[in-house]
Amino acid sequence: QGLFFILDSYNFVILIFIRIFIFGLIYLREKNTNLLRLTQILIFICVIFFIPRNIISLYIFFELSIFPILIILLGYGSQIEKINSSYYLLFYAAFCSFPFLFVYLNLDFSFLMVYFDSAFSCIFQRDAKALAAYSSITHIRFLLFSLLFINLTGKTRRLIIIVAHGYTSTLIFYFIGEFYHIRSSRILYFLNSFINSRILIRTFFALAFLSNRGVPPSLSFVAEFITIRRGRILLPLRFYLIFIYFFVAFYYSLYIIVISFIGKSFINFNN
């Protein structure tokens, strides 16, 4: 029933387009055939992750995605930190992932608001990829906030947020990967004058980070605006927390755009 429900809806079509978009960006840069195959397997597992209709099957498919990630992490790359990262990934899958599943099922609103601390964590990040990862978590946690409003429009809002997150986060990680290939570093302070070579790259870079924070006319703006409006009506006493969250989230997105546009050094993006 779950498989028929997904294949017979426009949600599955949207997932297919996101899958093609993600793999297309990876194919533009990566030339290793084995790594491309592992990426295909990982994207396929991420697609079938949305097929189950019960929590246990969803959790099993989620855990399956860890294996290709672990192979990519250990088999490719030259940084020694990948060994510690693989240990953290295995211990998370073994001891934390399944207990957290029950924690998520019993969250109330007061506990959910604590999740907005990831927006504050982005301000103090020096690693550009860590900042993109925390920013992605922030976006998904706002999706959890929209789950509180169970109605028909809420379902549409969540779908829009998921689609916007899929395209926006992919572009952000792609640009940070290009930054690493050029600078051989992910330190955020080296991002100065990163995209001064092409107007098209500059535009897409700015749009990706602005869309990450729901700036109009981005795709997530409509869903986030309706969610905030709904939250102000139903939860007026906690609305100021949402305001602080959006203020902080917009700050670090604008900060990355500003430091990437200014600087004396010139970097050729074509190399």
C-alpha positions in Angstrom: 0.0 0.0 0.0 2.8 2.4 0.8 4.6 1.7 -2.5 1.4 2.3 -4.5 0.7 5.5 -2.5 4.1 6.9 -3.4 4.3 5.8 -7.0 0.8 7.0 -7.7 1.3 10.6 -6.4 3.1 13.7 -7.6 5.4 13.4 -4.5 7.3 10.6 -6.1 7.8 12.6 -9.3 9.2 15.4 -7.3 11.6 13.0 -5.6 12.8 11.7 -9.0 13.5 15.3 -10.2 15.5 16.0 -7.0 17.4 12.8 -7.5 18.4 13.7 -11.0 19.4 17.2 -9.9 21.6 16.0 -7.1 23.3 13.3 -9.2 23.8 15.9 -12.0 25.7 18.2 -9.8 27.9 15.4 -8.6 28.5 14.2 -12.1 29.7 17.7 -13.1 32.7 17.5 -10.8 33.3 13.8 -9.9 35.1 11.6 -12.5 35.7 8.5 -10.3 33.4 5.7 -11.6 33.3 3.8 -8.3 32.4 6.9 -6.4 29.6 7.7 -8.9 28.2 4.2 -8.4 28.2 4.6 -4.7 26.5 7.9 -5.1 23.8 6.3 -7.2 23.2 3.6 -4.6 23.0 6.2 -1.9 20.5 8.4 -3.8 18.4 5.3 -4.6 18.2 4.4 -0.9 17.3 7.9 -0.1 14.4 7.7 -2.6 13.0 4.4 -1.2 13.3 5.9 2.2 10.0 7.7 1.5 8.2 4.5 0.4 7.3 2.8 3.8 4.1 3.6 5.6 5.3 2.6 9.1 8.1 3.9 11.3 10.1 0.6 11.6 10.5 0.2 7.8 11.4 3.9 7.5 14.1 3.4 10.2 15.5 0.4 8.4 15.9 2.2 5.1 17.4 5.1 6.9 20.1 2.9 8.5 20.8 1.3 5.0 22.0 4.7 3.8 24.8 4.7 6.4 26.7 1.9 4.6 27.5 3.7 1.3 28.2 6.8 3.3 30.7 4.8 5.4 32.4 3.4 2.3 32.7 6.8 0.7 34.0 8.3 3.9 36.7 5.6 4.4 37.6 4.9 0.8 38.0 8.4 -0.6 39.6 11.6 0.6 43.0 12.3 2.1 42.1 13.9 5.5 43.0 11.8 8.5 39.9 13.0 10.3 37.8 10.7 8.3 38.8 7.8 10.6 37.4 9.5 13.6 34.3 10.5 11.6 33.7 6.9 10.7 33.9 5.9 14.4 31.3 8.6 15.2 29.1 7.4 12.4 29.2 3.8 13.6 28.5 4.6 17.2 25.7 6.9 16.2 24.1 4.1 14.2 24.6 1.5 16.9 23.7 3.4 20.1 22.0 6.7 19.3 19.9 6.3 16.2 17.3 3.9 17.4 16.8 5.4 20.9 16.5 8.8 19.2 13.6 7.4 17.1 11.6 7.0 20.3 12.6 10.4 21.5 11.3 12.0 18.4 8.0 10.2 18.7 7.5 11.7 22.2 8.5 15.3 21.6 6.3 18.2 22.7 6.4 21.8 21.6 8.7 23.0 24.4 11.3 20.4 23.6 11.0 21.1 19.9 11.9 24.8 20.3 15.3 23.8 21.8 16.1 22.5 18.3 16.5 26.0 17.1 19.9 26.2 18.8 21.4 24.9 15.5 20.8 28.4 14.1 23.0 29.8 16.8 25.6 27.1 16.2 26.0 28.4 12.6 27.3 31.8 13.8 30.3 30.3 15.5 31.4 27.9 12.8 34.8 28.2 11.0 34.3 25.3 8.7 32.1 26.1 5.7 30.8 22.6 5.3 29.9 22.3 9.0 28.0 25.6 8.7 26.1 24.2 5.7 25.3 21.0 7.6 24.0 22.9 10.7 22.1 25.2 8.3 20.5 22.2 6.7 19.5 20.8 10.1 18.0 24.2 11.0 15.9 24.0 7.9 14.7 20.5 8.7 13.9 21.5 12.3 11.6 24.2 11.0 9.9 21.4 9.0 9.3 19.6 12.4 7.8 22.8 13.7 5.3 22.9 10.8 4.3 19.3 11.7 2.6 20.7 14.8 -0.2 22.1 12.6 -1.9 19.0 11.3 -4.2 20.2 8.5 -4.5 20.1 4.7 -2.5 23.2 4.1 0.1 22.0 6.6 0.7 19.0 4.3 1.3 21.3 1.3 3.6 23.5 3.4 5.7 20.6 4.4 6.0 19.4 0.8 7.2 22.8 -0.3 9.7 23.0 2.5 11.1 19.6 1.6 11.4 20.4 -2.1 13.0 23.7 -1.4 15.4 22.1 1.1 16.4 19.5 -1.4 17.4 21.9 -4.1 18.9 24.6 -1.8 21.1 22.4 0.3 22.4 20.6 -2.7 23.5 23.8 -4.3 25.1 25.0 -1.0 27.1 21.9 -0.6 28.1 22.0 -4.3 29.5 25.5 -4.0 31.3 24.7 -0.8 32.8 21.7 -2.6 34.0 24.0 -5.4 35.5 26.3 -2.8 37.4 23.4 -1.3 38.7 22.3 -4.8 40.0 25.9 -5.4 41.3 26.8 -2.0 42.2 23.3 -0.6 40.5 24.5 2.6 37.1 24.8 4.1 37.9 27.7 6.5 35.2 30.3 6.2 37.6 33.2 6.3 39.2 32.1 3.1 36.0 32.6 1.2 36.9 36.2 0.3 36.4 37.0 -3.4 35.5 33.4 -4.1 33.0 34.1 -6.9 34.3 37.3 -8.6 34.9 35.5 -11.9 31.4 34.8 -13.3 28.2 36.7 -12.9 26.2 33.4 -13.3 28.0 31.6 -10.5 27.8 34.7 -8.3 24.0 34.9 -8.9 23.3 31.3 -8.1 25.5 31.4 -5.0 23.6 34.3 -3.6 20.2 32.8 -4.5 21.1 29.5 -2.9 21.9 31.1 0.5 19.0 33.5 0.3 16.6 30.7 -0.5 18.0 28.8 2.4 16.5 31.4 4.6 13.2 31.8 2.8 13.8 35.2 1.3 11.1 36.1 -1.3 10.5 35.1 -4.0 12.2 31.7 -3.1 10.2 28.5 -3.0 10.3 28.1 0.8 9.2 31.6 1.5 5.5 30.9 0.9 5.5 27.8 3.2 7.5 29.5 5.9 5.3 32.6 5.8 2.1 30.6 6.2 3.7 28.5 9.0 4.8 31.6 10.9 1.3 33.1 10.4 -0.3 30.0 11.7 2.1 29.8 14.6 1.5 33.4 15.6 -2.3 32.7 15.8 -2.1 29.3 17.7 1.1 29.9 19.8 1.3 33.7 20.4 3.4 33.4 23.6 6.3 31.5 21.8 6.2 33.5 18.7 9.2 35.7 19.8 11.4 32.5 19.7 10.6 32.0 16.1 11.4 35.6 15.4 14.9 35.2 17.0 15.4 32.1 15.1 14.8 33.7 11.7 16.9 36.8 12.6 19.9 34.6 13.5 19.4 32.4 10.4 19.3 35.3 8.1 22.4 36.8 9.7 24.8 33.9 8.9 23.4 33.5 5.4 23.9 37.1 4.6 27.4 37.0 6.3 28.5 34.2 3.9 27.2 36.2 0.9 29.0 39.3 1.9 32.4 37.8 2.6 32.3 35.8 -0.7 31.7 39.0 -2.7 34.4 41.2 -1.1 38.2 40.9 -1.0 41.2 42.0 -3.0 42.4 38.6 -4.2 40.9 37.2 -7.5 40.1 33.6 -7.9 39.4 32.1 -11.3 36.4 29.8 -10.9 37.1 28.1 -14.2 40.2 26.4 -12.9 
